[in-house]
């Protein structure tokens, strides 16, 4: 009877650990999706003319990016050692193998956002802002993001 309880307890603890790891991976994925929504779902679509220029939406997208980028280091403290089920992208193990370099990519993104915040007033300045911010985002994606699908 004790063995059954020990095995059952071990299984429950193991399942809890797996679920906790998946929760961490989901938090990381949600943060990146939020940034993608602002950068690509709003700003890029406007620069391409897929949606009309909207100053309020631009300002909100830039503010959202600013807030989300500030959360990257904290959100990626723990390696979940698994990807989100059915995700298109995931984090490379290199994030945790070279944490210092990964975190060094954050301030240039923050600087690019700060430099454009409040200065985008039309489509031309939005295009320049998009390029400046996206180039800094891509610096990290090239090394630390994996295409899963």
N, C-alpha and C positions, 0 to 999 in steps of 0.2 A: 504494500500500500504506500509506504514511504517513497519507494522508487517511482511509482506512478505520479505521485505528487511532485517529486523532484523533476521528473521529465516534463510534466505539464507546466511547472513553473518556469523551467528553462525555455520551453517553447514560447510561452507568453512573453518572457523577457526578450527573446530573440526577435519575435514578431514586433514587439514594441520598438526595438532598436532599428529594424528595417523601416518601420513606419516613420520614425524620427528622421532617418536619413532621407527618405523620400520627401518629407516636409521641408527639409533644408534645400533639397534640389528644386522643389517647387517654388520656394521663396526666391531663390536665385533666378530661376526662369521667369517668374513674374516680374522681377525688377528689370530684367533685360527686355521683356515684352513691353513694359511700360515705356521704357526709353525708345524702343523701336516704334511704338505707336506715335510718340511725339515727333521723332526724327523723320520717320519714313511715312507714317500714316497721315501726318499733317504737313510738315515742312517740305519734304521731298515732293509730295503730291502737288503742293502749291507751286513749287519751282518748275514742275513739269507741265503745269496748266491743267492738271487732272481735277483739281478743285479750285474754286476762285480764291484769290488773295483775301485774307480776313485778318486784320490787325489783331483783334482780340484773340483769335485762335493761335496766331503766331506767338503773341506774348505769353499765353497760357502754356504752349508747347515748350517754349524756352524756360519758363519758370519750372515746369515739371521736370525737364531735363536737369536743370540745376539741382533740384531737390533729390532726384533719383541718383545722379552721379555721386552725390555726397554720401549715399548709402552703400556704395559698391564695396569698400574695404570691409565694413562690418558684416555685410550680407555674405561675403565670400571668405569669412574667417575659417569656416569649417568645410572640409572636403566631404561631400555626401557619398563619394565613391560609387555613385550611380547617377544615371540620367533620368529626367522626367519621362515617364511612359508616353510614347507617341510624340515626343518633342522633335522638332526639326534641327535644333542646335543644342549643344551642350558645352560644358566647360572642359577644357583640356586638363589633364592631370598636371600640366606644366604650371597652372595657376598656383598650386600648392608646392610644387618642386622649386619654383623660383618666385616666391611670394614678394620679395623685395622689388623685383623687376615689374611684376604684375601691378603692385601698388604704385610704382613710379609712373605708370601710365595714366593714373587718375588726375593728378594736378594739371597736366597739359589740357585735358578735356575741360576741367573746371575753368581754366584760364581762357580757353576759346569761348566758352559759354559766357563768361563774365565780360569778355571783350565785345560781344555782339548784343548782349542784353541791353534793351532800351535804345538800340541804335538801328534796329530794323524798322524801316518806315515804308518800304515799297518792295515790289518784286525783285528789283535789281539788288537791293541790299539783302534781301532774304536769300537770294542765290549765293551771294558771297558768304553770308553767315553759314549757310548749309555746308558749303565746301570747307570752311574753316573748322567747323565742329566735326563734321563727318571724317575729315582727314585724321583728327586726333582719336576718334572712336575706332577707326580702322587700324590704327597703330596697335591697339590691343587685340582686336578681333583676329588679325593675321596670325598671332601666336597663341592666343588663349581661348579661342572659340573653335569648336569642332562642328562640322556639318554631319548630322546623324542620318539624315534621309536625303 
